[in-house]
Amino acid sequence: MTFKYSLTLPISGGHKLQRFTDWATATLPDLQYKLPPQTPIKTETMTIRLRDLADRARVLTALTSSKP
């Protein structure tokens, strides 16, 4: 299965991958995504890969109500 679509999220600070994973598990438990292997602490964004456009819309909708 491929992750054709991407979404760049504004996120700063440390432990971006773990914070996003925790948030996604709690908010969108059935979401299938792929994270980068690592993100530098200085970056202010993170790009995640998603399977389809509907997943992208679900993440954007969920982000308006809660942040990772």
N, C-alpha and C positions, 0 to 999 in steps of 0.2 A: 504494500500500500504506500502511496506517495502523499507527501504533504506539499501540495502545489501552491498554496496561498500563504502569504505572510502578513503579519501585523506588527508594526513597530509601536511599542508602548513607552510612554514617558515614565521612567522609574529611576530613582537615584538611591544612593546609599549602598551598603553592603548586603550580602546574602540575597541578591535579586532573584536568583534561580529558586532558592528555597522558599522565599516569600511568595513568589508567583505560584509555585507548586502547591503550597498550603492554601492559598486563596482559591485557586482553580479547583482543588479537591473539595473545599467547603462550599463554593458557590456554584460550580458547574461540574459535578462529579462524573458525568458521562462524556466530557469533552476530551477529544483525542488531539494531542498537540506534540510538537517536538521543540525542545529548547536548545539553545546553543550549548556547546560543551562547557563554556565559562564566559563570564563577562567581567571586564575590568571594573574596579570599584569607582574609578573616575568617570565612567560613562554615565550619561543621563537618560539613555534609552536602551531598550532590549527588543530584539526581533524574535517573535515566535512563529513557528510554521504550523499551519492548520490544513485540514483535509479539504474543506470546501468553504464557499462564501457564506453559507448559513452559519457555520461555526464562527466565522469572523464577526458576523452581525451579533451573535449571541454574546461574544466576549465584549464587544463594544457596549451593548445594552447593559450587561452586568457591571461594567466599569463605571457607568453613570451612577449606580447606586452604592457601590463599595469599591474601595481601592486596595490593591495588594500591598 
